[in-house]
């Protein structure tokens, strides 16, 4: 019997939208598409060491597990420095949203940092429990940092005096919408969230630095339109577009400029 292994790193939990209402055939198609998303993530991970993305950090290992409509990704990495965050694994986690959208799968989730226990068939531990507390809470498609991870991000941003535009490459503060189930009222909560639109922008920049004729808004709208979801989830789509518009208005121009001048540092998600 395999001994449980205690590891330290990043743990993310994702909830795939709309799978509870699918027919048997739709479930088969969903499984095929989710397997394709996971395969794309594994190919992306294999390409990272040669992409320039890890030049400031040693390699990390990642593990994918999914069951029903839940996906768990773990990235084993060093989290011991109090003034730094494992930005590259967070960037890798961030890319999962765009990989899923490419297969017309809508996901929301949460990412945590800390210890977890891993075996061939199971994963448990404080970091997983932390992510599980809020991965289904918010009324949108996106990735929130848990409050515990949010405190670490605050310390890093303050200690390193990071410029807002630099921090936005990985995460931003945003008032994330949610529905209070006790009162059935809509509200917002200020959270650190991963900047997944960054990865969508990267797919629109050619290796020669030229921008695609397709705008980011056109691409995200087309991808969302291809998603099968229950009508009660319409607000999640609206809130997702609202976040995308907010992010693009605030950071899009600077990020596009960075991509055009440093294309070799961009992860190619068109795998």
KATA-V221981 format. One record per helix or strand. SS is the DSSP state (~ for helix, > for strand). FROM is the first residue (numbers start at 0). TO is the last residue. Records with the same first field share a line. If there is no record, write none. Layout:
SS: FROM-TO + FROM-TO
This chain:
>: 4-15 + 60-66 + 69-75 + 106-117 + 122-123 + 137-137 + 142-144 + 170-179 + 184-193 + 204-204 + 210-210
~: 18-20 + 23-47 + 86-101 + 125-131 + 146-159 + 163-166 + 196-201 + 215-224 + 230-260 + 262-264
